[in-house]
Amino acid sequence: MGRIDKGIKCSVSGCGQDAVRSLSTEKVRSAGLNVGSSQRRSYLCKEHYKEYKKKTKKDKQLEKWRYGH
Ligand SMILES: [Zn+2]
């Protein structure tokens, strides 16, 4: 996580936008995003990062519901 270099592109296949965030590929995949690379880190553009956050948030809410009772 954290800052990334300029010029790095989003790892989601078919995207190609400038990346704003770097995350572990495992996490990105578990959020349902189709990252083409086999690298340990994946890069997400603004839009896909938003999508990633949305999906992980949903998972967290589900966990809360599942384990909170
Ligand atoms: Zn993207």
N, CA, C, O and the ligand as a Tripos MOL2 file, in Angstrom:
@<TRIPOS>MOLECULE
protein
  277   275    70     0     0
PROTEIN
NO_CHARGES

@<TRIPOS>ATOM
      1 N           0.8200   -1.2000    0.0000 N.3       1 MET1
      2 CA          0.0000    0.0000    0.0000 C.3       1 MET1
      3 C           0.8590    1.2580    0.0000 C.2       1 MET1
      4 O           2.0430    1.2130    0.3340 O.2       1 MET1
      5 N           0.2680    2.3460   -0.3670 N.am      2 GLY2
      6 CA          1.0240    3.5770   -0.3160 C.3       2 GLY2
      7 C           1.2150    4.1970   -1.6750 C.2       2 GLY2
      8 O           0.4940    3.9040   -2.6290 O.2       2 GLY2
      9 N           2.2200    5.0750   -1.7380 N.am      3 ARG3
     10 CA          2.4510    5.8200   -2.9650 C.3       3 ARG3
     11 C           3.0610    4.9290   -4.0380 C.2       3 ARG3
     12 O           3.7930    3.9820   -3.7500 O.2       3 ARG3
     13 N           2.7430    5.2540   -5.2500 N.am      4 ILE4
     14 CA          3.3200    4.5070   -6.3550 C.3       4 ILE4
     15 C           3.9190    5.4720   -7.3640 C.2       4 ILE4
     16 O           3.6040    6.6620   -7.3780 O.2       4 ILE4
     17 N           4.7720    4.9430   -8.1920 N.am      5 ASP5
     18 CA          5.4350    5.7740   -9.1870 C.3       5 ASP5
     19 C           4.4780    6.2250  -10.2740 C.2       5 ASP5
     20 O           3.4950    5.5520  -10.5850 O.2       5 ASP5
     21 N           4.7850    7.3660  -10.8380 N.am      6 LYS6
     22 CA          3.9950    7.8550  -11.9620 C.3       6 LYS6
     23 C           4.2590    6.9950  -13.1870 C.2       6 LYS6
     24 O           5.3610    6.4830  -13.3820 O.2       6 LYS6
     25 N           3.2330    6.8470  -14.0010 N.am      7 GLY7
     26 CA          3.4030    6.1000  -15.2310 C.3       7 GLY7
     27 C           3.0490    4.6420  -15.1090 C.2       7 GLY7
     28 O           3.0530    3.9180  -16.1040 O.2       7 GLY7
     29 N           2.7390    4.1910  -13.8990 N.am      8 ILE8
     30 CA          2.3260    2.8000  -13.7210 C.3       8 ILE8
     31 C           0.8410    2.6730  -14.0520 C.2       8 ILE8
     32 O           0.0180    3.5000  -13.6590 O.2       8 ILE8
     33 N           0.5370    1.6210  -14.7780 N.am      9 LYS9
     34 CA         -0.8390    1.4450  -15.2320 C.3       9 LYS9
     35 C          -1.5920    0.4420  -14.3670 C.2       9 LYS9
     36 O          -1.0070   -0.4220  -13.7140 O.2       9 LYS9
     37 N          -2.8920    0.5900  -14.3900 N.am     10 CYS10
     38 CA         -3.7870   -0.3070  -13.6670 C.3      10 CYS10
     39 C          -3.5850   -1.7510  -14.1280 C.2      10 CYS10
     40 O          -3.4340   -2.0210  -15.3200 O.2      10 CYS10
     41 N          -3.5850   -2.6710  -13.1620 N.am     11 SER11
     42 CA         -3.3190   -4.0840  -13.4750 C.3      11 SER11
     43 C          -4.5630   -4.8470  -13.9220 C.2      11 SER11
     44 O          -4.4570   -5.9790  -14.3930 O.2      11 SER11
     45 N          -5.7220   -4.2470  -13.7820 N.am     12 VAL12
     46 CA         -6.9410   -4.9390  -14.1960 C.3      12 VAL12
     47 C          -6.9180   -5.1130  -15.7060 C.2      12 VAL12
     48 O          -6.6630   -4.1670  -16.4510 O.2      12 VAL12
     49 N          -7.1880   -6.3340  -16.1450 N.am     13 SER13
     50 CA         -7.0280   -6.6010  -17.5640 C.3      13 SER13
     51 C          -8.0270   -5.8000  -18.3860 C.2      13 SER13
     52 O          -9.2160   -5.7410  -18.0720 O.2      13 SER13
     53 N          -7.5160   -5.1910  -19.4400 N.am     14 GLY14
     54 CA         -8.3410   -4.3790  -20.3160 C.3      14 GLY14
     55 C          -8.5200   -2.9480  -19.8510 C.2      14 GLY14
     56 O          -9.2550   -2.1910  -20.4840 O.2      14 GLY14
     57 N          -7.8750   -2.5560  -18.7720 N.am     15 CYS15
     58 CA         -8.0810   -1.2060  -18.2510 C.3      15 CYS15
     59 C          -7.0480   -0.2250  -18.8010 C.2      15 CYS15
     60 O          -7.3510    0.5290  -19.7250 O.2      15 CYS15
     61 N          -5.8450   -0.2210  -18.2530 N.am     16 GLY16
     62 CA         -4.7940    0.6240  -18.7850 C.3      16 GLY16
     63 C          -4.7990    2.0760  -18.3370 C.2      16 GLY16
     64 O          -4.0630    2.8910  -18.8920 O.2      16 GLY16
     65 N          -5.6170    2.4160  -17.3390 N.am     17 GLN17
     66 CA         -5.5960    3.7660  -16.7730 C.3      17 GLN17
     67 C          -4.3760    3.9120  -15.8580 C.2      17 GLN17
     68 O          -3.7520    2.9250  -15.4670 O.2      17 GLN17
     69 N          -4.0550    5.1490  -15.5320 N.am     18 ASP18
     70 CA         -2.9700    5.3860  -14.5860 C.3      18 ASP18
     71 C          -3.3690    4.8580  -13.2090 C.2      18 ASP18
     72 O          -4.4750    5.1030  -12.7270 O.2      18 ASP18
     73 N          -2.4480    4.1350  -12.5960 N.am     19 ALA19
     74 CA         -2.7310    3.5540  -11.2900 C.3      19 ALA19
     75 C          -2.5620    4.5890  -10.1860 C.2      19 ALA19
     76 O          -1.7180    5.4800  -10.2780 O.2      19 ALA19
     77 N          -3.3640    4.4620   -9.1560 N.am     20 VAL20
     78 CA         -3.2410    5.3560   -8.0020 C.3      20 VAL20
     79 C          -2.8850    4.6110   -6.7280 C.2      20 VAL20
     80 O          -2.4350    5.2150   -5.7550 O.2      20 VAL20
     81 N          -3.0870    3.2940   -6.7320 N.am     21 ARG21
     82 CA         -2.8430    2.5160   -5.5270 C.3      21 ARG21
     83 C          -2.1880    1.1900   -5.8630 C.2      21 ARG21
     84 O          -2.4480    0.6030   -6.9140 O.2      21 ARG21
     85 N          -1.3390    0.7280   -4.9650 N.am     22 SER22
     86 CA         -0.7650   -0.5940   -5.1090 C.3      22 SER22
     87 C          -1.2510   -1.4680   -3.9660 C.2      22 SER22
     88 O          -1.2130   -1.0770   -2.8000 O.2      22 SER22
     89 N          -1.7100   -2.6620   -4.3250 N.am     23 LEU23
     90 CA         -2.2560   -3.5810   -3.3310 C.3      23 LEU23
     91 C          -1.7570   -4.9760   -3.6260 C.2      23 LEU23
     92 O          -1.2440   -5.2310   -4.7160 O.2      23 LEU23
     93 N          -1.8950   -5.8870   -2.6760 N.am     24 SER24
     94 CA         -1.4650   -7.2500   -2.9630 C.3      24 SER24
     95 C          -2.4520   -7.8840   -3.9350 C.2      24 SER24
     96 O          -3.6660   -7.7240   -3.8080 O.2      24 SER24
     97 N          -1.9110   -8.5980   -4.8980 N.am     25 THR25
     98 CA         -2.7270   -9.2090   -5.9440 C.3      25 THR25
     99 C          -3.7950  -10.1150   -5.3400 C.2      25 THR25
    100 O          -4.9220  -10.1890   -5.8280 O.2      25 THR25
    101 N          -3.4150  -10.7930   -4.2790 N.am     26 GLU26
    102 CA         -4.3360  -11.6970   -3.6040 C.3      26 GLU26
    103 C          -5.6010  -10.9680   -3.1460 C.2      26 GLU26
    104 O          -6.7220  -11.4390   -3.3380 O.2      26 GLU26
    105 N          -5.3820   -9.8180   -2.5410 N.am     27 LYS27
    106 CA         -6.5060   -9.0290   -2.0450 C.3      27 LYS27
    107 C          -7.3850   -8.5390   -3.1790 C.2      27 LYS27
    108 O          -8.6130   -8.5730   -3.1030 O.2      27 LYS27
    109 N          -6.7200   -8.0820   -4.2330 N.am     28 VAL28
    110 CA         -7.4600   -7.5580   -5.3740 C.3      28 VAL28
    111 C          -8.2960   -8.6560   -6.0140 C.2      28 VAL28
    112 O          -9.4430   -8.4440   -6.4060 O.2      28 VAL28
    113 N          -7.6940   -9.8270   -6.1090 N.am     29 ARG29
    114 CA         -8.4240  -10.9530   -6.6930 C.3      29 ARG29
    115 C          -9.5990  -11.3520   -5.8220 C.2      29 ARG29
    116 O         -10.6760  -11.6600   -6.3310 O.2      29 ARG29
    117 N          -9.4010  -11.3490   -4.5190 N.am     30 SER30
    118 CA        -10.4790  -11.7710   -3.6290 C.3      30 SER30
    119 C         -11.6290  -10.7730   -3.6430 C.2      30 SER30
    120 O         -12.7430  -11.0900   -3.2270 O.2      30 SER30
    121 N         -11.3520   -9.5660   -4.1240 N.am     31 ALA31
    122 CA        -12.4290   -8.5830   -4.2760 C.3      31 ALA31
    123 C         -13.1460   -8.7710   -5.6070 C.2      31 ALA31
    124 O         -14.0970   -8.0520   -5.9140 O.2      31 ALA31
    125 N         -12.6880   -9.7360   -6.3910 N.am     32 GLY32
    126 CA        -13.3800  -10.0590   -7.6260 C.3      32 GLY32
    127 C         -12.8900   -9.3070   -8.8470 C.2      32 GLY32
    128 O         -13.5060   -9.3710   -9.9100 O.2      32 GLY32
    129 N         -11.7730   -8.5900   -8.6970 N.am     33 LEU33
    130 CA        -11.2430   -7.8600   -9.8470 C.3      33 LEU33
    131 C         -10.3020   -8.7600  -10.6410 C.2      33 LEU33
    132 O          -9.5360   -9.5430  -10.0790 O.2      33 LEU33
    133 N         -10.3780   -8.6300  -11.9320 N.am     34 ASN34
    134 CA         -9.6220   -9.5020  -12.8210 C.3      34 ASN34
    135 C          -8.2550   -8.8950  -13.1470 C.2      34 ASN34
    136 O          -8.1030   -8.1670  -14.1280 O.2      34 ASN34
    137 N          -7.2670   -9.2070  -12.3080 N.am     35 VAL35
    138 CA         -5.9310   -8.6870  -12.5770 C.3      35 VAL35
    139 C          -5.1520   -9.7050  -13.4010 C.2      35 VAL35
    140 O          -5.0960  -10.8880  -13.0640 O.2      35 VAL35
    141 N          -4.5650   -9.2330  -14.4640 N.am     36 GLY36
    142 CA         -3.9030  -10.1390  -15.3800 C.3      36 GLY36
    143 C          -2.5200  -10.5710  -14.9210 C.2      36 GLY36
    144 O          -2.0160  -11.6020  -15.3670 O.2      36 GLY36
    145 N          -1.9100   -9.8110  -14.0500 N.am     37 SER37
    146 CA         -0.5190  -10.0900  -13.7240 C.3      37 SER37
    147 C          -0.3780  -11.1980  -12.6980 C.2      37 SER37
    148 O          -1.3020  -11.4720  -11.9320 O.2      37 SER37
    149 N           0.7850  -11.8300  -12.6890 N.am     38 SER38
    150 CA          1.0560  -12.8410  -11.6840 C.3      38 SER38
    151 C           2.0210  -12.2820  -10.6410 C.2      38 SER38
    152 O           2.6150  -13.0220   -9.8560 O.2      38 SER38
    153 N           2.1590  -10.9650  -10.6560 N.am     39 GLN39
    154 CA          3.0170  -10.3030   -9.6800 C.3      39 GLN39
    155 C           2.3560  -10.3380   -8.3020 C.2      39 GLN39
    156 O           1.1520  -10.5630   -8.1750 O.2      39 GLN39
    157 N           3.1630  -10.1130   -7.2910 N.am     40 ARG40
    158 CA          2.6020  -10.1310   -5.9440 C.3      40 ARG40
    159 C           1.8590   -8.8490   -5.6350 C.2      40 ARG40
    160 O           0.9720   -8.8220   -4.7820 O.2      40 ARG40
    161 N           2.2290   -7.7800   -6.3400 N.am     41 ARG41
    162 CA          1.5070   -6.5300   -6.1310 C.3      41 ARG41
    163 C           0.7340   -6.1700   -7.3890 C.2      41 ARG41
    164 O           1.1870   -6.3910   -8.5120 O.2      41 ARG41
    165 N          -0.4330   -5.6150   -7.1680 N.am     42 SER42
    166 CA         -1.2340   -5.1580   -8.2870 C.3      42 SER42
    167 C          -1.4610   -3.6630   -8.1430 C.2      42 SER42
    168 O          -1.4240   -3.1150   -7.0410 O.2      42 SER42
    169 N          -1.6950   -3.0190   -9.2630 N.am     43 TYR43
    170 CA         -1.9170   -1.5790   -9.2660 C.3      43 TYR43
    171 C          -3.3200   -1.2960   -9.7540 C.2      43 TYR43
    172 O          -3.7930   -1.8700  -10.7350 O.2      43 TYR43
    173 N          -3.9730   -0.3910   -9.0390 N.am     44 LEU44
    174 CA         -5.3490   -0.0710   -9.4070 C.3      44 LEU44
    175 C          -5.4930    1.4080   -9.7430 C.2      44 LEU44
    176 O          -4.8990    2.2650   -9.0890 O.2      44 LEU44
    177 N          -6.2850    1.6930  -10.7630 N.am     45 CYS45
    178 CA         -6.6180    3.0720  -11.0880 C.3      45 CYS45
    179 C          -7.7020    3.5440  -10.1150 C.2      45 CYS45
    180 O          -8.1940    2.7790   -9.2860 O.2      45 CYS45
    181 N          -8.0480    4.7850  -10.2380 N.am     46 LYS46
    182 CA         -9.0190    5.3890   -9.3310 C.3      46 LYS46
    183 C         -10.3380    4.6200   -9.3390 C.2      46 LYS46
    184 O         -10.9040    4.3100   -8.2910 O.2      46 LYS46
    185 N         -10.8040    4.3260  -10.5280 N.am     47 GLU47
    186 CA        -12.1010    3.6630  -10.6590 C.3      47 GLU47
    187 C         -12.0900    2.2570  -10.0760 C.2      47 GLU47
    188 O         -13.0080    1.8550   -9.3620 O.2      47 GLU47
    189 N         -11.0340    1.5220  -10.3950 N.am     48 HIS48
    190 CA        -10.9810    0.1550   -9.8920 C.3      48 HIS48
    191 C         -10.6930    0.1160   -8.4060 C.2      48 HIS48
    192 O         -11.1180   -0.8090   -7.7140 O.2      48 HIS48
    193 N          -9.9830    1.1010   -7.9130 N.am     49 TYR49
    194 CA         -9.7520    1.1720   -6.4680 C.3      49 TYR49
    195 C         -11.0700    1.4340   -5.7500 C.2      49 TYR49
    196 O         -11.3310    0.8970   -4.6730 O.2      49 TYR49
    197 N         -11.8820    2.2630   -6.3670 N.am     50 LYS50
    198 CA        -13.2050    2.5420   -5.8130 C.3      50 LYS50
    199 C         -14.0190    1.2490   -5.7510 C.2      50 LYS50
    200 O         -14.6750    0.9400   -4.7560 O.2      50 LYS50
    201 N         -13.9460    0.5170   -6.8490 N.am     51 GLU51
    202 CA        -14.6740   -0.7440   -6.9320 C.3      51 GLU51
    203 C         -14.1540   -1.7140   -5.8750 C.2      51 GLU51
    204 O         -14.9270   -2.3950   -5.2010 O.2      51 GLU51
    205 N         -12.8450   -1.7610   -5.7460 N.am     52 TYR52
    206 CA        -12.2070   -2.6300   -4.7650 C.3      52 TYR52
    207 C         -12.6840   -2.2960   -3.3540 C.2      52 TYR52
    208 O         -13.0190   -3.1770   -2.5620 O.2      52 TYR52
    209 N         -12.7040   -1.0030   -3.0680 N.am     53 LYS53
    210 CA        -13.1230   -0.5650   -1.7330 C.3      53 LYS53
    211 C         -14.5680   -0.9350   -1.4670 C.2      53 LYS53
    212 O         -14.9300   -1.3660   -0.3730 O.2      53 LYS53
    213 N         -15.3870   -0.7550   -2.4950 N.am     54 LYS54
    214 CA        -16.7990   -1.0700   -2.3680 C.3      54 LYS54
    215 C         -16.9810   -2.5400   -2.0300 C.2      54 LYS54
    216 O         -17.7720   -2.8960   -1.1570 O.2      54 LYS54
    217 N         -16.2420   -3.3860   -2.7290 N.am     55 LYS55
    218 CA        -16.4040   -4.8240   -2.5390 C.3      55 LYS55
    219 C         -15.8660   -5.2770   -1.1950 C.2      55 LYS55
    220 O         -16.4670   -6.1250   -0.5340 O.2      55 LYS55
    221 N         -14.7450   -4.7200   -0.7920 N.am     56 THR56
    222 CA        -14.1840   -5.1400    0.4940 C.3      56 THR56
    223 C         -15.0590   -4.6350    1.6300 C.2      56 THR56
    224 O         -15.1660   -5.2790    2.6740 O.2      56 THR56
    225 N         -15.6760   -3.4990    1.4290 N.am     57 LYS57
    226 CA        -16.5660   -2.9630    2.4440 C.3      57 LYS57
    227 C         -17.7650   -3.8940    2.6330 C.2      57 LYS57
    228 O         -18.2000   -4.1710    3.7510 O.2      57 LYS57
    229 N         -18.2720   -4.3580    1.5090 N.am     58 LYS58
    230 CA        -19.4090   -5.2590    1.5450 C.3      58 LYS58
    231 C         -19.0340   -6.5250    2.3180 C.2      58 LYS58
    232 O         -19.8140   -7.0240    3.1300 O.2      58 LYS58
    233 N         -17.8380   -7.0320    2.0550 N.am     59 ASP59
    234 CA        -17.3900   -8.2340    2.7510 C.3      59 ASP59
    235 C         -17.3290   -8.0110    4.2470 C.2      59 ASP59
    236 O         -17.7240   -8.8670    5.0390 O.2      59 ASP59
    237 N         -16.8290   -6.8500    4.6170 N.am     60 LYS60
    238 CA        -16.6990   -6.5480    6.0340 C.3      60 LYS60
    239 C         -18.0660   -6.4890    6.6990 C.2      60 LYS60
    240 O         -18.2520   -6.9630    7.8190 O.2      60 LYS60
    241 N         -19.0180   -5.8980    5.9860 N.am     61 GLN61
    242 CA        -20.3600   -5.8220    6.5350 C.3      61 GLN61
    243 C         -20.9540   -7.2080    6.6980 C.2      61 GLN61
    244 O         -21.6610   -7.4870    7.6660 O.2      61 GLN61
    245 N         -20.6610   -8.0640    5.7490 N.am     62 LEU62
    246 CA        -21.1470   -9.4280    5.7920 C.3      62 LEU62
    247 C         -20.5590  -10.1510    7.0040 C.2      62 LEU62
    248 O         -21.2550  -10.8810    7.7090 O.2      62 LEU62
    249 N         -19.2690   -9.9340    7.2280 N.am     63 GLU63
    250 CA        -18.6060  -10.5530    8.3610 C.3      63 GLU63
    251 C         -19.2220  -10.1040    9.6690 C.2      63 GLU63
    252 O         -19.4350  -10.8990   10.5850 O.2      63 GLU63
    253 N         -19.4980   -8.8330    9.7340 N.am     64 LYS64
    254 CA        -20.0970   -8.2630   10.9220 C.3      64 LYS64
    255 C         -21.4390   -8.9460   11.1940 C.2      64 LYS64
    256 O         -21.7680   -9.3260   12.3180 O.2      64 LYS64
    257 N         -22.1690   -9.0750   10.1340 N.am     65 TRP65
    258 CA        -23.4920   -9.6780   10.2570 C.3      65 TRP65
    259 C         -23.3660  -11.1380   10.6740 C.2      65 TRP65
    260 O         -24.1360  -11.6410   11.4920 O.2      65 TRP65
    261 N         -22.3840  -11.7940   10.0950 N.am     66 ARG66
    262 CA        -22.2160  -13.2200   10.3260 C.3      66 ARG66
    263 C         -21.7110  -13.5110   11.7430 C.2      66 ARG66
    264 O         -22.1820  -14.4350   12.4060 O.2      66 ARG66
    265 N         -20.7540  -12.7140   12.1880 N.am     67 TYR67
    266 CA        -20.1160  -13.0240   13.4540 C.3      67 TYR67
    267 C         -20.5770  -12.1360   14.5970 C.2      67 TYR67
    268 O         -20.2290  -12.3670   15.7550 O.2      67 TYR67
    269 N         -21.3530  -11.1290   14.2690 N.am     68 GLY68
    270 CA        -21.7250  -10.1590   15.2880 C.3      68 GLY68
    271 C         -22.8940  -10.6020   16.1550 C.2      68 GLY68
    272 O         -23.2530   -9.9110   17.1080 O.2      68 GLY68
    273 N         -23.4900  -11.7430   15.8360 N.am     69 HIS69
    274 CA        -24.6730  -12.1340   16.5880 C.3      69 HIS69
    275 C         -24.4430  -13.3890   17.4210 C.2      69 HIS69
    276 O         -25.3530  -13.8450   18.1140 O.2      69 HIS69
    277 ZN         -8.3840    0.1720  -13.7690 Zn       70 ZN70
@<TRIPOS>BOND
     1     1     2 1
     2     2     3 1
     3     3     4 2
     4     3     5 am
     5     5     6 1
     6     6     7 1
     7     7     8 2
     8     7     9 am
     9     9    10 1
    10    10    11 1
    11    11    12 2
    12    11    13 am
    13    13    14 1
    14    14    15 1
    15    15    16 2
    16    15    17 am
    17    17    18 1
    18    18    19 1
    19    19    20 2
    20    19    21 am
    21    21    22 1
    22    22    23 1
    23    23    24 2
    24    23    25 am
    25    25    26 1
    26    26    27 1
    27    27    28 2
    28    27    29 am
    29    29    30 1
    30    30    31 1
    31    31    32 2
    32    31    33 am
    33    33    34 1
    34    34    35 1
    35    35    36 2
    36    35    37 am
    37    37    38 1
    38    38    39 1
    39    39    40 2
    40    39    41 am
    41    41    42 1
    42    42    43 1
    43    43    44 2
    44    43    45 am
    45    45    46 1
    46    46    47 1
    47    47    48 2
    48    47    49 am
    49    49    50 1
    50    50    51 1
    51    51    52 2
    52    51    53 am
    53    53    54 1
    54    54    55 1
    55    55    56 2
    56    55    57 am
    57    57    58 1
    58    58    59 1
    59    59    60 2
    60    59    61 am
    61    61    62 1
    62    62    63 1
    63    63    64 2
    64    63    65 am
    65    65    66 1
    66    66    67 1
    67    67    68 2
    68    67    69 am
    69    69    70 1
    70    70    71 1
    71    71    72 2
    72    71    73 am
    73    73    74 1
    74    74    75 1
    75    75    76 2
    76    75    77 am
    77    77    78 1
    78    78    79 1
    79    79    80 2
    80    79    81 am
    81    81    82 1
    82    82    83 1
    83    83    84 2
    84    83    85 am
    85    85    86 1
    86    86    87 1
    87    87    88 2
    88    87    89 am
    89    89    90 1
    90    90    91 1
    91    91    92 2
    92    91    93 am
    93    93    94 1
    94    94    95 1
    95    95    96 2
    96    95    97 am
    97    97    98 1
    98    98    99 1
    99    99   100 2
   100    99   101 am
   101   101   102 1
   102   102   103 1
   103   103   104 2
   104   103   105 am
   105   105   106 1
   106   106   107 1
   107   107   108 2
   108   107   109 am
   109   109   110 1
   110   110   111 1
   111   111   112 2
   112   111   113 am
   113   113   114 1
   114   114   115 1
   115   115   116 2
   116   115   117 am
   117   117   118 1
   118   118   119 1
   119   119   120 2
   120   119   121 am
   121   121   122 1
   122   122   123 1
   123   123   124 2
   124   123   125 am
   125   125   126 1
   126   126   127 1
   127   127   128 2
   128   127   129 am
   129   129   130 1
   130   130   131 1
   131   131   132 2
   132   131   133 am
   133   133   134 1
   134   134   135 1
   135   135   136 2
   136   135   137 am
   137   137   138 1
   138   138   139 1
   139   139   140 2
   140   139   141 am
   141   141   142 1
   142   142   143 1
   143   143   144 2
   144   143   145 am
   145   145   146 1
   146   146   147 1
   147   147   148 2
   148   147   149 am
   149   149   150 1
   150   150   151 1
   151   151   152 2
   152   151   153 am
   153   153   154 1
   154   154   155 1
   155   155   156 2
   156   155   157 am
   157   157   158 1
   158   158   159 1
   159   159   160 2
   160   159   161 am
   161   161   162 1
   162   162   163 1
   163   163   164 2
   164   163   165 am
   165   165   166 1
   166   166   167 1
   167   167   168 2
   168   167   169 am
   169   169   170 1
   170   170   171 1
   171   171   172 2
   172   171   173 am
   173   173   174 1
   174   174   175 1
   175   175   176 2
   176   175   177 am
   177   177   178 1
   178   178   179 1
   179   179   180 2
   180   179   181 am
   181   181   182 1
   182   182   183 1
   183   183   184 2
   184   183   185 am
   185   185   186 1
   186   186   187 1
   187   187   188 2
   188   187   189 am
   189   189   190 1
   190   190   191 1
   191   191   192 2
   192   191   193 am
   193   193   194 1
   194   194   195 1
   195   195   196 2
   196   195   197 am
   197   197   198 1
   198   198   199 1
   199   199   200 2
   200   199   201 am
   201   201   202 1
   202   202   203 1
   203   203   204 2
   204   203   205 am
   205   205   206 1
   206   206   207 1
   207   207   208 2
   208   207   209 am
   209   209   210 1
   210   210   211 1
   211   211   212 2
   212   211   213 am
   213   213   214 1
   214   214   215 1
   215   215   216 2
   216   215   217 am
   217   217   218 1
   218   218   219 1
   219   219   220 2
   220   219   221 am
   221   221   222 1
   222   222   223 1
   223   223   224 2
   224   223   225 am
   225   225   226 1
   226   226   227 1
   227   227   228 2
   228   227   229 am
   229   229   230 1
   230   230   231 1
   231   231   232 2
   232   231   233 am
   233   233   234 1
   234   234   235 1
   235   235   236 2
   236   235   237 am
   237   237   238 1
   238   238   239 1
   239   239   240 2
   240   239   241 am
   241   241   242 1
   242   242   243 1
   243   243   244 2
   244   243   245 am
   245   245   246 1
   246   246   247 1
   247   247   248 2
   248   247   249 am
   249   249   250 1
   250   250   251 1
   251   251   252 2
   252   251   253 am
   253   253   254 1
   254   254   255 1
   255   255   256 2
   256   255   257 am
   257   257   258 1
   258   258   259 1
   259   259   260 2
   260   259   261 am
   261   261   262 1
   262   262   263 1
   263   263   264 2
   264   263   265 am
   265   265   266 1
   266   266   267 1
   267   267   268 2
   268   267   269 am
   269   269   270 1
   270   270   271 1
   271   271   272 2
   272   271   273 am
   273   273   274 1
   274   274   275 1
   275   275   276 2
@<TRIPOS>SUBSTRUCTURE
     1 MET1         2 RESIDUE 1 A MET
     2 GLY2         6 RESIDUE 1 A GLY
     3 ARG3        10 RESIDUE 1 A ARG
     4 ILE4        14 RESIDUE 1 A ILE
     5 ASP5        18 RESIDUE 1 A ASP
     6 LYS6        22 RESIDUE 1 A LYS
     7 GLY7        26 RESIDUE 1 A GLY
     8 ILE8        30 RESIDUE 1 A ILE
     9 LYS9        34 RESIDUE 1 A LYS
    10 CYS10       38 RESIDUE 1 A CYS
    11 SER11       42 RESIDUE 1 A SER
    12 VAL12       46 RESIDUE 1 A VAL
    13 SER13       50 RESIDUE 1 A SER
    14 GLY14       54 RESIDUE 1 A GLY
    15 CYS15       58 RESIDUE 1 A CYS
    16 GLY16       62 RESIDUE 1 A GLY
    17 GLN17       66 RESIDUE 1 A GLN
    18 ASP18       70 RESIDUE 1 A ASP
    19 ALA19       74 RESIDUE 1 A ALA
    20 VAL20       78 RESIDUE 1 A VAL
    21 ARG21       82 RESIDUE 1 A ARG
    22 SER22       86 RESIDUE 1 A SER
    23 LEU23       90 RESIDUE 1 A LEU
    24 SER24       94 RESIDUE 1 A SER
    25 THR25       98 RESIDUE 1 A THR
    26 GLU26      102 RESIDUE 1 A GLU
    27 LYS27      106 RESIDUE 1 A LYS
    28 VAL28      110 RESIDUE 1 A VAL
    29 ARG29      114 RESIDUE 1 A ARG
    30 SER30      118 RESIDUE 1 A SER
    31 ALA31      122 RESIDUE 1 A ALA
    32 GLY32      126 RESIDUE 1 A GLY
    33 LEU33      130 RESIDUE 1 A LEU
    34 ASN34      134 RESIDUE 1 A ASN
    35 VAL35      138 RESIDUE 1 A VAL
    36 GLY36      142 RESIDUE 1 A GLY
    37 SER37      146 RESIDUE 1 A SER
    38 SER38      150 RESIDUE 1 A SER
    39 GLN39      154 RESIDUE 1 A GLN
    40 ARG40      158 RESIDUE 1 A ARG
    41 ARG41      162 RESIDUE 1 A ARG
    42 SER42      166 RESIDUE 1 A SER
    43 TYR43      170 RESIDUE 1 A TYR
    44 LEU44      174 RESIDUE 1 A LEU
    45 CYS45      178 RESIDUE 1 A CYS
    46 LYS46      182 RESIDUE 1 A LYS
    47 GLU47      186 RESIDUE 1 A GLU
    48 HIS48      190 RESIDUE 1 A HIS
    49 TYR49      194 RESIDUE 1 A TYR
    50 LYS50      198 RESIDUE 1 A LYS
    51 GLU51      202 RESIDUE 1 A GLU
    52 TYR52      206 RESIDUE 1 A TYR
    53 LYS53      210 RESIDUE 1 A LYS
    54 LYS54      214 RESIDUE 1 A LYS
    55 LYS55      218 RESIDUE 1 A LYS
    56 THR56      222 RESIDUE 1 A THR
    57 LYS57      226 RESIDUE 1 A LYS
    58 LYS58      230 RESIDUE 1 A LYS
    59 ASP59      234 RESIDUE 1 A ASP
    60 LYS60      238 RESIDUE 1 A LYS
    61 GLN61      242 RESIDUE 1 A GLN
    62 LEU62      246 RESIDUE 1 A LEU
    63 GLU63      250 RESIDUE 1 A GLU
    64 LYS64      254 RESIDUE 1 A LYS
    65 TRP65      258 RESIDUE 1 A TRP
    66 ARG66      262 RESIDUE 1 A ARG
    67 TYR67      266 RESIDUE 1 A TYR
    68 GLY68      270 RESIDUE 1 A GLY
    69 HIS69      274 RESIDUE 1 A HIS
    70 ZN70       277 GROUP 0 **** ****
